[in-house]
Amino acid sequence: MTEETISNNPISLLLVEDHQLTRIGLKTILTRTQDIKVIAEASNGREAVKQACELKPDIILMDVGMPQMDGIEATRLIREKEPTINIIMLTSHDNDRDIFASLSAGAAGYCLKDVAPDRLYAAIRCVNAGDVWLDSAIASKVIKKYSSGSSSSFQDSRNDSPKDKPANVSAALNEPLSPRELEVLNLVVEGLSNQQIADKLIISLATAKTHVRNILNKLAVDDRTQAAVSAMRKGLV
């Protein structure tokens, strides 16, 4: 990324947090970067929806627990009205209900507030590039939940066991995923970007993008977040 690109096209960000001191701290941290620009702030979900529709930021950092309207409901409304806006939940809440509700509402990322600044920058850049970001502790919870089959609200409607082998589940799709696509899908669920997938599998970036696009088509989903959730519902990972 060149300095000119950073200067001319910073990632516009709406910061949504009801605690003023926390909001000030986050804004201070974010101003340390050249490629991320906080364009507005909101202290509750209703303000967030209004400002999102008016300003159309690239990214929203969204708290979960807020007055008037919580972050999960605000996320759902924003994604309905402005589906191109990507939302990262930044919260101290790490319970299963909030995690899965946030993903179902359309959040593309989930970070805990004790995240290191560099990791937060990486999450914002990753989600802005169209990828999924889950804090490592959150990713472990999600994978464990689906592996145990204990999250009935997210279970696939089939009678298949969530512990079925991926190949068997893949065969049930209209277009089965190839072994390489299953490999890529696992990396998508882990939150890797297309470039990171390409590097890990020693393939070109164009090939990685093609695999991801084919996966989205075969799972009949619109983005990587939905692909990750769908994959875990179906026991593919």
MARBA-3410 file (N, C-alpha, C, O; in Angstrom, 1 decimal):
237
0.9,-1.2,0.0,0.0,0.0,0.0,0.9,1.2,0.0,1.7,1.4,0.9 ~ 0.7,2.1,-1.0,1.6,3.3,-1.1,1.1,4.4,-0.1,-0.1,4.3,0.3 ~ 1.9,5.4,0.2,1.5,6.5,1.0,0.4,7.3,0.4,-0.5,7.8,1.1 ~ 0.5,7.4,-1.0,-0.6,8.1,-1.7,-1.9,7.4,-1.5,-3.0,8.1,-1.3 ~ -1.9,6.0,-1.6,-3.2,5.3,-1.5,-3.7,5.5,-0.1,-4.9,5.6,0.1
-2.8,5.4,0.9,-3.3,5.6,2.3,-3.9,6.9,2.5,-4.9,7.1,3.2 ~ -3.2,8.0,1.9,-3.7,9.3,2.1,-5.0,9.6,1.4,-5.9,10.2,2.0 ~ -5.2,9.0,0.2,-6.3,9.4,-0.6,-7.5,8.5,-0.3,-8.7,8.9,-0.5 ~ -7.3,7.2,0.2,-8.4,6.3,0.4,-8.3,5.7,1.8,-8.2,4.4,1.9 ~ -8.4,6.4,2.8,-8.4,5.8,4.2,-9.7,5.0,4.4,-10.7,5.3,3.8
-9.7,4.0,5.2,-10.9,3.3,5.6,-11.7,4.2,6.5,-11.3,4.5,7.6 ~ -12.9,4.5,6.1,-13.8,5.4,6.9,-14.5,4.5,7.9,-15.0,3.4,7.6 ~ -14.5,5.0,9.2,-15.0,4.1,10.3,-16.0,4.9,11.2,-15.7,6.1,11.5 ~ -17.0,4.3,11.5,-18.0,4.8,12.5,-17.8,4.0,13.8,-17.8,2.8,13.8 ~ -17.5,4.8,14.9,-17.2,4.2,16.2,-18.5,4.3,17.0,-19.0,5.3,17.3
-19.0,3.1,17.5,-20.2,3.0,18.2,-19.9,2.4,19.6,-19.6,1.2,19.7 ~ -20.0,3.2,20.6,-19.7,2.8,22.0,-20.4,3.8,23.0,-20.3,5.0,22.8 ~ -21.1,3.2,24.0,-21.8,4.1,24.9,-21.0,4.7,26.0,-21.4,5.7,26.6 ~ -19.8,4.1,26.3,-19.0,4.7,27.3,-18.0,5.7,26.7,-17.2,5.4,25.9 ~ -18.2,7.0,27.2,-17.4,8.1,26.6,-15.9,7.9,26.7,-15.2,8.1,25.7
-15.4,7.5,27.9,-14.0,7.3,28.0,-13.4,6.2,27.2,-12.4,6.3,26.6 ~ -14.2,5.1,27.0,-13.8,4.0,26.1,-13.7,4.5,24.7,-12.8,4.2,23.9 ~ -14.7,5.3,24.3,-14.8,5.8,23.0,-13.6,6.7,22.7,-13.0,6.6,21.6 ~ -13.3,7.6,23.6,-12.1,8.5,23.5,-10.8,7.6,23.3,-10.0,7.9,22.5 ~ -10.7,6.6,24.1,-9.5,5.8,24.1,-9.4,5.1,22.7,-8.3,5.0,22.2
-10.5,4.5,22.3,-10.5,3.8,21.0,-10.1,4.8,19.8,-9.3,4.5,18.9 ~ -10.7,6.0,19.9,-10.5,7.0,18.8,-9.0,7.4,18.8,-8.4,7.5,17.8 ~ -8.4,7.5,20.0,-7.0,7.9,20.1,-6.1,6.8,19.5,-5.2,7.1,18.8 ~ -6.5,5.5,19.8,-5.7,4.4,19.2,-5.8,4.4,17.7,-4.8,4.2,17.0 ~ -7.0,4.6,17.2,-7.2,4.5,15.8,-6.6,5.7,15.0,-6.2,5.5,13.8
-6.4,6.8,15.7,-5.8,8.0,15.0,-4.3,7.8,14.8,-3.6,8.6,14.1 ~ -3.7,6.7,15.4,-2.3,6.4,15.2,-2.0,5.8,13.8,-0.8,5.8,13.4 ~ -3.0,5.4,13.1,-2.8,4.8,11.8,-3.1,5.9,10.7,-3.9,6.8,10.9 ~ -2.5,5.7,9.5,-2.7,6.6,8.4,-3.9,6.1,7.5,-4.5,6.9,6.8 ~ -4.2,4.8,7.6,-5.2,4.3,6.6,-6.6,4.0,7.2,-7.4,3.5,6.6
-6.8,4.5,8.5,-8.1,4.3,9.1,-8.5,5.7,9.7,-7.7,6.3,10.4 ~ -9.7,6.1,9.3,-10.1,7.5,9.7,-11.5,7.3,10.4,-12.5,6.9,9.8 ~ -11.6,7.8,11.6,-12.9,7.8,12.4,-13.6,9.0,11.9,-13.2,10.1,12.1 ~ -14.8,8.8,11.2,-15.5,9.9,10.6,-16.7,10.3,11.5,-17.3,11.4,11.3 ~ -17.1,9.5,12.4,-18.2,9.8,13.3,-18.3,8.9,14.5,-17.6,7.8,14.5
-19.0,9.3,15.5,-19.2,8.4,16.7,-20.7,8.4,17.1,-21.4,9.3,16.7 ~ -21.0,7.3,17.7,-22.4,7.1,18.2,-22.4,6.5,19.5,-21.5,5.7,19.8 ~ -23.3,6.8,20.4,-23.4,6.3,21.7,-24.4,5.2,22.0,-24.6,4.7,23.1 ~ -25.2,4.9,21.0,-26.2,3.9,21.1,-26.6,3.3,19.7,-26.2,3.9,18.7 ~ -27.4,2.3,19.7,-27.7,1.6,18.4,-28.5,2.5,17.5,-28.3,2.4,16.3
-29.4,3.3,18.0,-30.3,4.1,17.2,-29.5,5.1,16.4,-29.6,5.4,15.2 ~ -28.5,5.8,17.2,-27.7,6.7,16.5,-26.8,6.0,15.5,-26.5,6.6,14.4 ~ -26.4,4.8,15.8,-25.5,4.1,14.8,-26.2,3.8,13.5,-25.7,4.0,12.4 ~ -27.5,3.4,13.6,-28.3,3.1,12.4,-28.4,4.4,11.5,-28.3,4.4,10.3 ~ -28.8,5.5,12.2,-29.0,6.8,11.6,-27.7,7.3,10.9,-27.7,7.7,9.7
-26.6,7.2,11.6,-25.3,7.7,11.0,-24.8,6.8,9.9,-24.2,7.2,9.0 ~ -25.0,5.5,10.1,-24.6,4.6,9.1,-25.3,4.8,7.7,-24.7,4.8,6.7 ~ -26.6,5.1,7.8,-27.4,5.4,6.6,-27.0,6.7,5.9,-27.0,6.9,4.7 ~ -26.6,7.7,6.8,-26.3,9.0,6.3,-24.9,9.0,5.7,-24.6,9.6,4.7 ~ -23.9,8.4,6.5,-22.5,8.6,6.2,-21.9,7.4,5.3,-20.9,7.6,4.6
-22.6,6.3,5.4,-22.1,5.1,4.7,-20.6,4.8,4.9,-19.9,4.8,3.9 ~ -20.2,4.6,6.1,-18.8,4.3,6.4,-18.4,2.9,5.8,-19.2,2.1,5.5 ~ -17.1,2.7,5.6,-16.6,1.4,5.2,-16.8,0.4,6.3,-17.2,-0.8,6.0 ~ -16.5,0.8,7.5,-16.5,-0.1,8.7,-17.2,0.5,9.8,-17.1,1.7,10.0 ~ -17.9,-0.3,10.6,-18.4,0.1,11.9,-17.9,-0.7,13.0,-17.9,-2.0,12.9
-17.3,-0.1,14.0,-16.9,-0.8,15.2,-18.1,-0.7,16.2,-18.4,0.4,16.6 ~ -18.7,-1.8,16.5,-20.0,-1.8,17.2,-19.9,-2.5,18.6,-19.5,-3.6,18.6 ~ -20.2,-1.8,19.6,-20.4,-2.4,20.9,-21.7,-3.2,20.9,-22.6,-3.0,20.2 ~ -21.7,-4.2,21.8,-22.9,-5.0,21.9,-24.0,-4.4,22.9,-25.1,-4.2,22.5 ~ -23.5,-4.2,24.1,-24.5,-3.8,25.2,-24.6,-2.2,25.2,-23.6,-1.6,25.6
-25.7,-1.7,24.7,-25.9,-0.2,24.7,-27.3,0.1,25.0,-28.2,-0.7,24.9 ~ -27.6,1.3,25.5,-29.0,1.8,25.7,-29.7,2.0,24.5,-29.2,2.2,23.4 ~ -31.1,2.1,24.6,-32.0,2.4,23.5,-32.1,1.3,22.4,-33.2,0.8,22.1 ~ -30.9,0.9,21.9,-30.9,-0.2,21.0,-29.5,-0.9,21.1,-28.5,-0.2,21.0 ~ -29.5,-2.2,21.3,-28.2,-2.9,21.4,-27.5,-3.0,20.1,-28.1,-2.8,19.0
-26.2,-3.4,20.1,-25.4,-3.5,18.9,-25.9,-4.6,18.0,-25.7,-4.5,16.7 ~ -26.5,-5.6,18.5,-26.9,-6.7,17.6,-28.1,-6.3,16.8,-28.1,-6.6,15.5 ~ -29.0,-5.7,17.4,-30.2,-5.2,16.6,-29.8,-4.1,15.6,-30.3,-4.1,14.5 ~ -28.9,-3.2,16.1,-28.4,-2.2,15.2,-27.7,-2.8,14.0,-27.8,-2.3,12.8 ~ -26.9,-3.8,14.2,-26.2,-4.5,13.1,-27.2,-5.1,12.1,-27.0,-4.9,10.9
-28.2,-5.7,12.6,-29.2,-6.3,11.7,-29.9,-5.3,10.9,-30.0,-5.5,9.7 ~ -30.3,-4.2,11.5,-30.9,-3.1,10.7,-30.0,-2.5,9.7,-30.4,-2.2,8.6 ~ -28.7,-2.2,10.1,-27.8,-1.6,9.2,-27.5,-2.5,8.0,-27.4,-2.0,6.8 ~ -27.3,-3.8,8.3,-27.1,-4.7,7.2,-28.3,-4.8,6.2,-28.1,-5.1,5.0 ~ -29.5,-4.7,6.7,-30.6,-4.7,5.9,-30.7,-3.4,5.0,-31.0,-3.5,3.8
-30.4,-2.3,5.6,-30.5,-1.0,4.9,-29.2,-0.7,4.0,-29.4,-0.2,2.9 ~ -28.1,-1.1,4.5,-26.8,-0.8,3.8,-25.9,-2.0,3.8,-25.0,-2.1,4.6 ~ -26.2,-3.0,3.0,-25.5,-4.3,3.0,-24.0,-4.2,2.7,-23.3,-5.1,2.9 ~ -23.6,-3.1,2.1,-22.1,-2.9,1.8,-21.3,-2.5,2.9,-20.1,-2.6,2.9 ~ -21.9,-2.1,4.0,-21.2,-1.7,5.2,-20.8,-2.9,6.0,-21.7,-3.7,6.3
-19.5,-3.0,6.4,-19.1,-4.2,7.2,-19.0,-3.8,8.6,-18.5,-2.7,9.0 ~ -19.4,-4.7,9.5,-19.5,-4.4,10.9,-18.6,-5.3,11.7,-18.7,-6.6,11.5 ~ -17.8,-4.8,12.7,-17.0,-5.6,13.6,-17.6,-5.3,15.0,-17.6,-4.2,15.4 ~ -18.0,-6.4,15.7,-18.4,-6.2,17.1,-17.1,-6.1,17.9,-16.2,-7.0,17.9 ~ -17.0,-5.0,18.7,-15.9,-4.8,19.6,-16.5,-4.7,21.0,-17.1,-3.7,21.4
-16.3,-5.8,21.8,-17.1,-5.9,23.0,-16.4,-6.7,24.1,-15.4,-7.4,23.8 ~ -16.8,-6.5,25.3,-16.3,-7.4,26.4,-17.2,-8.6,26.6,-16.8,-9.5,27.4 ~ -18.3,-8.7,25.8,-19.2,-9.9,25.9,-18.6,-11.1,25.1,-18.4,-11.0,23.9 ~ -18.3,-12.2,25.8,-17.8,-13.4,25.1,-18.7,-14.6,25.3,-18.3,-15.7,25.1 ~ -20.0,-14.3,25.6,-20.9,-15.4,25.8,-21.5,-15.9,24.5,-21.5,-15.1,23.5
-21.9,-17.2,24.4,-22.3,-17.8,23.2,-23.5,-17.1,22.5,-23.5,-16.9,21.3 ~ -24.4,-16.6,23.3,-25.6,-16.0,22.8,-25.3,-14.8,22.0,-25.8,-14.6,20.9 ~ -24.4,-13.9,22.5,-24.1,-12.7,21.8,-23.2,-12.9,20.6,-23.4,-12.3,19.6 ~ -22.3,-13.9,20.7,-21.5,-14.3,19.6,-22.3,-14.7,18.4,-22.2,-14.2,17.3 ~ -23.2,-15.7,18.6,-23.9,-16.3,17.5,-25.0,-15.3,17.0,-25.3,-15.3,15.8
-25.6,-14.6,17.9,-26.6,-13.6,17.5,-25.9,-12.5,16.6,-26.5,-12.0,15.6 ~ -24.7,-12.1,16.9,-24.0,-11.1,16.2,-23.7,-11.6,14.8,-23.9,-10.9,13.8 ~ -23.2,-12.9,14.7,-22.9,-13.4,13.4,-24.2,-13.6,12.5,-24.2,-13.3,11.3 ~ -25.3,-14.0,13.2,-26.5,-14.1,12.4,-27.0,-12.8,12.0,-27.7,-12.7,10.9 ~ -26.8,-11.7,12.7,-27.2,-10.4,12.3,-26.4,-9.8,11.2,-26.8,-8.8,10.6
-25.3,-10.4,10.9,-24.5,-10.0,9.7,-23.1,-9.4,10.0,-22.5,-8.8,9.2 ~ -22.7,-9.5,11.3,-21.4,-9.0,11.7,-20.3,-9.8,10.9,-20.4,-11.0,10.8 ~ -19.3,-9.1,10.4,-18.2,-9.7,9.7,-17.0,-10.0,10.6,-16.0,-10.6,10.2 ~ -17.0,-9.5,11.8,-15.9,-9.6,12.8,-16.4,-9.6,14.2,-17.5,-9.0,14.5 ~ -15.7,-10.2,15.1,-16.0,-10.2,16.5,-14.7,-10.1,17.3,-13.9,-11.1,17.3
-14.5,-9.0,18.0,-13.2,-8.8,18.7,-13.6,-8.5,20.2,-14.6,-7.8,20.5 ~ -12.8,-8.9,21.1,-12.9,-8.5,22.5,-12.2,-7.2,22.8,-11.2,-6.9,22.1 ~ -12.6,-6.5,23.7,-12.0,-5.2,24.0,-10.6,-5.2,24.5,-10.0,-4.1,24.5 ~ -10.1,-6.4,24.9,-8.7,-6.4,25.4,-7.8,-6.7,24.2,-6.6,-7.0,24.4 ~ -8.3,-6.6,23.0,-7.5,-6.9,21.8,-6.3,-5.9,21.7,-6.5,-4.7,22.1
-5.2,-6.3,21.3,-4.0,-5.4,21.1,-4.3,-4.5,20.0,-4.9,-4.9,19.0 ~ -3.8,-3.2,20.0,-4.0,-2.3,18.9,-3.7,-2.8,17.6,-4.5,-2.6,16.6 ~ -2.5,-3.5,17.4,-2.1,-4.0,16.1,-3.1,-5.0,15.6,-3.4,-5.1,14.4 ~ -3.7,-5.8,16.5,-4.7,-6.8,16.1,-6.0,-6.1,15.7,-6.6,-6.6,14.8 ~ -6.3,-5.1,16.4,-7.5,-4.3,16.0,-7.4,-3.7,14.6,-8.3,-3.8,13.8
-6.2,-3.1,14.3,-5.9,-2.6,13.0,-6.1,-3.7,11.9,-6.7,-3.5,10.9 ~ -5.5,-4.8,12.3,-5.5,-6.0,11.3,-7.0,-6.4,11.1,-7.3,-6.7,9.9 ~ -7.8,-6.4,12.1,-9.2,-6.8,12.0,-9.9,-5.9,11.1,-10.7,-6.3,10.2 ~ -9.7,-4.6,11.2,-10.4,-3.6,10.4,-10.0,-3.7,9.0,-10.8,-3.7,8.1 ~ -8.7,-3.9,8.7,-8.2,-4.0,7.3,-8.7,-5.3,6.7,-9.0,-5.3,5.5
-8.7,-6.3,7.5,-9.1,-7.6,7.0,-10.6,-7.6,6.6,-10.9,-8.0,5.5 ~ -11.4,-7.1,7.5,-12.9,-7.0,7.2,-13.2,-6.1,6.0,-14.0,-6.3,5.2 ~ -12.4,-5.0,6.0,-12.6,-4.0,4.9,-12.2,-4.6,3.5,-12.8,-4.2,2.5 ~ -11.3,-5.6,3.5,-11.0,-6.3,2.3,-12.0,-7.4,1.9,-11.8,-8.1,0.9 ~ -13.0,-7.6,2.8,-14.0,-8.6,2.4,-13.9,-9.9,3.2,-14.5,-10.9,2.8
-13.0,-10.0,4.1,-12.7,-11.2,4.9,-13.5,-11.2,6.2,-14.1,-10.2,6.6 ~ -13.4,-12.3,6.9,-14.0,-12.5,8.2,-12.9,-12.4,9.3,-11.8,-12.9,9.1 ~ -13.2,-11.8,10.4,-12.2,-11.8,11.5,-12.9,-12.2,12.8,-13.9,-11.6,13.2 ~ -12.4,-13.2,13.4,-12.9,-13.7,14.7,-11.7,-13.7,15.7,-10.7,-14.3,15.3 ~ -11.8,-13.0,16.8,-10.8,-13.1,17.8,-10.6,-14.6,18.1,-11.5,-15.4,18.1
-9.3,-15.0,18.3,-9.0,-16.4,18.5,-9.8,-17.1,19.5,-10.2,-18.3,19.4 ~ -10.0,-16.4,20.6,-10.9,-17.0,21.7,-12.3,-17.3,21.2,-12.9,-18.2,21.6 ~ -12.8,-16.3,20.4,-14.2,-16.4,19.9,-14.2,-17.6,18.8,-15.2,-18.3,18.8 ~ -13.2,-17.6,18.0,-13.2,-18.7,17.0,-13.2,-20.1,17.6,-13.9,-21.0,17.1 ~ -12.5,-20.2,18.7,-12.5,-21.5,19.4,-13.8,-21.8,20.0,-14.3,-23.0,19.9
-14.5,-20.8,20.5,-15.9,-21.1,21.0,-16.8,-21.5,19.9,-17.6,-22.5,20.1 ~ -16.7,-20.8,18.8,-17.6,-21.1,17.6,-17.4,-22.5,17.1,-18.3,-23.3,17.0 ~ -16.1,-22.9,16.9,-15.8,-24.2,16.4,-16.2,-25.3,17.4,-16.8,-26.3,17.0 ~ -16.0,-25.1,18.7,-16.3,-26.0,19.7,-17.8,-26.2,19.8,-18.3,-27.3,20.0 ~ -18.6,-25.1,19.6,-20.0,-25.2,19.7,-20.6,-26.1,18.6,-21.5,-26.9,18.9
-20.1,-25.8,17.4,-20.6,-26.6,16.3,-20.2,-28.1,16.3,-20.9,-29.0,16.0 ~ -18.9,-28.3,16.8,-18.4,-29.6,16.9,-19.2,-30.5,17.9,-19.4,-31.7,17.7 ~ -19.6,-29.8,19.0,-20.4,-30.6,20.0,-21.8,-30.8,19.6,-22.5,-31.6,20.2 ~ -22.3,-30.0,18.6,-23.7,-30.1,18.2,-24.6,-29.5,19.2,-25.8,-29.9,19.2 ~ -24.2,-28.7,20.1,-25.0,-28.2,21.2,-25.7,-26.9,20.9,-26.5,-26.4,21.8
-25.5,-26.3,19.8,-26.2,-25.0,19.4,-27.4,-25.3,18.5,-27.2,-25.2,17.3 ~ -28.5,-25.7,19.1,-29.6,-26.1,18.3,-30.2,-25.0,17.3,-30.7,-25.3,16.3 ~ -30.0,-23.8,17.7,-30.6,-22.7,16.9,-29.7,-22.5,15.6,-30.2,-21.9,14.7 ~ -28.5,-23.1,15.6,-27.7,-22.9,14.4,-27.5,-24.3,13.7,-26.7,-24.4,12.8 ~ -28.1,-25.3,14.2,-28.0,-26.6,13.5,-28.7,-26.6,12.2,-29.7,-26.0,12.0
-28.1,-27.4,11.3,-28.7,-27.5,10.0,-30.0,-28.4,10.1,-30.1,-29.2,11.0 ~ -31.0,-28.1,9.3,-32.3,-28.8,9.5,-32.2,-30.3,9.1,-33.2,-31.0,9.4 ~ -31.1,-30.8,8.5,-31.0,-32.2,8.2,-30.8,-33.0,9.5,-30.6,-32.4,10.6 ~ -31.0,-34.3,9.4,-30.8,-35.2,10.6,-29.4,-35.7,10.7,-29.1,-36.5,11.6 ~ -28.5,-35.2,9.8,-27.1,-35.7,9.8,-26.5,-35.3,11.2,-26.8,-34.2,11.7
-25.6,-36.1,11.7,-24.9,-35.7,12.9,-23.9,-34.6,12.5,-23.3,-34.7,11.4 ~ -23.7,-33.6,13.4,-22.7,-32.6,13.1,-21.3,-33.1,13.1,-20.3,-32.4,12.7 ~ -21.1,-34.4,13.5,-19.8,-35.0,13.5,-19.5,-35.8,12.2,-18.5,-36.5,12.1 ~ -20.4,-35.8,11.3,-20.2,-36.5,10.0,-19.0,-36.0,9.4,-18.6,-34.8,9.6 ~ -18.3,-36.8,8.6,-17.1,-36.3,7.9,-17.4,-35.3,6.9,-18.5,-35.3,6.3
-16.6,-34.3,6.7,-16.8,-33.2,5.8,-17.2,-33.7,4.4,-18.0,-33.2,3.7 ~ -16.5,-34.7,4.0,-16.7,-35.2,2.6,-18.1,-35.7,2.4,-18.7,-35.5,1.4 ~ -18.7,-36.4,3.5,-20.1,-36.8,3.4,-21.1,-35.7,3.3,-22.0,-35.7,2.6 ~ -20.8,-34.7,4.1,-21.7,-33.5,4.1,-21.6,-32.8,2.8,-22.6,-32.3,2.3 ~ -20.4,-32.6,2.3,-20.1,-31.9,1.1,-20.8,-32.6,-0.1,-21.3,-32.0,-1.0
-20.9,-34.0,0.0,-21.6,-34.7,-1.1,-23.1,-34.4,-1.1,-23.7,-34.6,-2.2 ~ -23.6,-33.9,0.0,-25.1,-33.6,0.1,-25.4,-32.3,-0.6,-26.6,-32.0,-0.8 ~ -24.4,-31.5,-0.8,-24.6,-30.2,-1.5,-25.0,-30.4,-3.0,-24.6,-31.5,-3.5 ~ -25.6,-29.4,-3.6,-25.9,-29.5,-5.0,-24.7,-29.7,-5.8,-24.6,-30.5,-6.8 ~ -23.6,-29.0,-5.4,-22.3,-29.1,-6.0,-21.3,-29.3,-4.9,-21.0,-28.4,-4.2
-20.8,-30.6,-4.8,-19.9,-30.9,-3.7,-18.7,-30.1,-3.7,-18.2,-29.7,-4.8 ~ -18.1,-29.8,-2.6,-16.8,-29.0,-2.5,-15.7,-30.0,-2.8,-15.7,-31.2,-2.3 ~ -14.7,-29.6,-3.5,-13.5,-30.4,-3.8,-12.7,-30.4,-2.5,-12.8,-29.6,-1.7 ~ -11.7,-31.4,-2.5,-10.8,-31.4,-1.3,-10.1,-30.1,-1.1,-9.9,-29.7,0.0 ~ -9.7,-29.5,-2.2,-9.0,-28.2,-2.1,-9.9,-27.1,-1.6,-9.5,-26.3,-0.8
-11.2,-27.1,-2.0,-12.1,-26.1,-1.6,-12.4,-26.3,-0.1,-12.6,-25.3,0.6 ~ -12.5,-27.5,0.4,-12.7,-27.8,1.8,-11.5,-27.2,2.6,-11.7,-26.7,3.7 ~ -10.3,-27.4,2.0,-9.1,-26.9,2.7,-9.2,-25.4,2.8,-8.9,-24.8,3.8 ~ -9.6,-24.7,1.7,-9.7,-23.3,1.7,-10.8,-22.8,2.6,-10.7,-21.8,3.4 ~ -11.9,-23.5,2.7,-13.0,-23.2,3.5,-12.6,-23.2,5.0,-13.0,-22.3,5.8
-11.8,-24.2,5.4,-11.3,-24.2,6.8,-10.5,-23.0,7.1,-10.6,-22.4,8.2 ~ -9.7,-22.5,6.1,-8.9,-21.3,6.4,-9.8,-20.0,6.4,-9.5,-19.1,7.1 ~ -10.9,-20.0,5.6,-11.8,-18.9,5.7,-12.4,-18.8,7.1,-12.6,-17.7,7.6 ~ -12.8,-20.0,7.6,-13.4,-20.0,8.9,-12.4,-19.5,10.0,-12.8,-18.9,11.0 ~ -11.2,-19.8,9.8,-10.1,-19.4,10.7,-9.9,-17.9,10.6,-9.2,-17.3,11.5
-10.5,-17.2,9.6,-10.3,-15.8,9.4,-9.2,-15.3,8.5,-8.9,-14.1,8.5 ~ -8.6,-16.2,7.8,-7.5,-15.8,6.9,-8.0,-15.0,5.7,-9.1,-15.3,5.2 ~ -7.2,-14.1,5.3,-7.5,-13.3,4.1,-7.2,-14.1,2.9,-6.5,-15.2,3.0 ~ -7.6,-13.7,1.7,-7.3,-14.3,0.5,-5.8,-14.5,0.3,-5.2,-15.5,-0.1 ~ -5.0,-13.4,0.6,-3.6,-13.4,0.4,-2.9,-14.4,1.4,-2.0,-15.1,1.0
-3.4,-14.5,2.6,-2.9,-15.4,3.6,-3.2,-16.8,3.2,-2.4,-17.7,3.4 ~ -4.4,-17.1,2.6,-4.7,-18.4,2.1,-3.8,-18.8,1.0,-3.3,-19.9,1.0 ~ -3.5,-17.8,0.1,-2.6,-18.1,-1.0,-1.2,-18.4,-0.5,-0.6,-19.4,-1.0 ~ -0.8,-17.7,0.5,0.6,-17.9,1.0,0.7,-19.3,1.7,1.6,-20.0,1.6 ~ -0.4,-19.6,2.5,-0.4,-20.8,3.3,-0.4,-22.1,2.4,0.3,-23.1,2.6
-1.2,-22.0,1.3,-1.4,-23.1,0.4,-0.4,-23.1,-0.8,-0.4,-24.0,-1.6 ~ 0.4,-22.1,-0.8,1.4,-21.9,-1.9,0.7,-21.9,-3.3,1.1,-22.7,-4.2 ~ -0.3,-21.0,-3.4,-1.0,-20.9,-4.7,-1.1,-19.4,-5.0,-0.8,-18.5,-4.1 ~ -1.5,-19.0,-6.2,-1.5,-17.6,-6.5,-2.7,-16.9,-5.8,-3.7,-17.6,-5.4 ~ -2.7,-15.6,-5.7,-3.8,-14.9,-5.1,-5.1,-15.1,-5.9,-6.2,-15.2,-5.4
-4.9,-15.0,-7.3,-6.0,-15.2,-8.2,-6.7,-16.6,-8.0,-7.9,-16.7,-8.0 ~ -5.9,-17.6,-7.8,-6.4,-18.9,-7.5,-7.2,-19.0,-6.2,-8.2,-19.6,-6.1 ~ -6.6,-18.4,-5.2,-7.3,-18.3,-3.9,-8.6,-17.7,-4.0,-9.6,-18.1,-3.4 ~ -8.7,-16.5,-4.7,-9.9,-15.8,-4.9,-11.0,-16.7,-5.7,-12.1,-16.7,-5.3 ~ -10.5,-17.4,-6.6,-11.4,-18.3,-7.4,-12.0,-19.4,-6.5,-13.2,-19.7,-6.6
-11.2,-20.0,-5.7,-11.6,-21.0,-4.7,-12.7,-20.4,-3.8,-13.7,-21.0,-3.6 ~ -12.4,-19.2,-3.3,-13.4,-18.6,-2.3,-14.7,-18.3,-3.1,-15.8,-18.6,-2.5 ~ -14.6,-17.8,-4.3,-15.8,-17.5,-5.1,-16.6,-18.8,-5.3,-17.8,-18.7,-5.2 ~ -15.9,-19.8,-5.7,-16.6,-21.1,-6.0,-17.3,-21.6,-4.7,-18.4,-22.2,-4.7 ~ -16.6,-21.5,-3.6,-17.2,-21.9,-2.3,-18.5,-21.2,-2.0,-19.5,-21.7,-1.6
-18.5,-19.8,-2.2,-19.6,-19.0,-1.9,-20.8,-19.5,-2.8,-21.9,-19.6,-2.4 ~ -20.5,-19.7,-4.1,-21.5,-20.2,-5.0,-22.1,-21.5,-4.6,-23.3,-21.7,-4.6 ~ -21.2,-22.5,-4.2,-21.7,-23.8,-3.9,-22.5,-23.8,-2.5,-23.4,-24.6,-2.4 ~ -22.1,-22.9,-1.6,-22.9,-22.9,-0.4,-24.1,-22.0,-0.5,-24.9,-21.9,0.5 ~ -24.2,-21.3,-1.6,-25.4,-20.4,-1.9,-25.4,-19.3,-0.8,-26.5,-19.0,-0.3
-24.3,-18.6,-0.6,-24.2,-17.5,0.4,-23.6,-16.3,-0.3,-23.0,-16.4,-1.4 ~ -23.7,-15.2,0.3,-23.3,-13.9,-0.4,-21.9,-13.4,0.1,-21.3,-12.7,-0.7 ~ -21.4,-13.9,1.2,-20.1,-13.4,1.7,-19.4,-14.4,2.5,-20.0,-15.4,2.8 ~ -18.2,-14.0,2.9,-17.4,-15.0,3.7,-17.9,-15.2,5.1,-17.8,-16.3,5.6 ~ -18.6,-14.2,5.7,-19.2,-14.5,7.0,-20.2,-15.5,6.9,-20.3,-16.5,7.7
-21.1,-15.4,6.0,-22.2,-16.4,5.8,-21.6,-17.8,5.4,-22.1,-18.8,5.9 ~ -20.5,-17.8,4.7,-19.9,-19.0,4.3,-19.3,-19.7,5.6,-19.5,-20.9,5.7 ~ -18.7,-18.9,6.4,-18.1,-19.5,7.6,-19.2,-20.1,8.6,-19.1,-21.2,9.1 ~ -20.3,-19.3,8.7,-21.4,-19.8,9.6,-22.1,-21.0,8.9,-22.4,-22.0,9.6 ~ -22.3,-21.0,7.6,-22.9,-22.1,6.9,-22.1,-23.3,7.0,-22.6,-24.4,7.2
-20.8,-23.2,6.9,-19.9,-24.3,7.0,-19.9,-25.0,8.3,-19.9,-26.2,8.4 ~ -20.0,-24.2,9.4,-20.1,-24.8,10.7,-21.4,-25.4,11.0,-21.5,-26.4,11.7 ~ -22.5,-24.8,10.4,-23.8,-25.4,10.6,-23.9,-26.8,9.9,-24.5,-27.7,10.5 ~ -23.3,-26.9,8.8,-23.3,-28.1,8.0,-22.3,-29.1,8.4,-22.3,-30.2,7.9 ~ -21.4,-28.8,9.3,-20.4,-29.7,9.8,-19.3,-29.9,8.8,-18.6,-30.9,8.8
-19.1,-28.9,8.0,-18.0,-29.0,6.9,-16.6,-28.7,7.5,-15.6,-29.1,6.9 ~ -16.6,-28.1,8.7,-15.3,-27.8,9.3,-15.3,-28.2,10.8,-14.3,-28.1,11.5
END
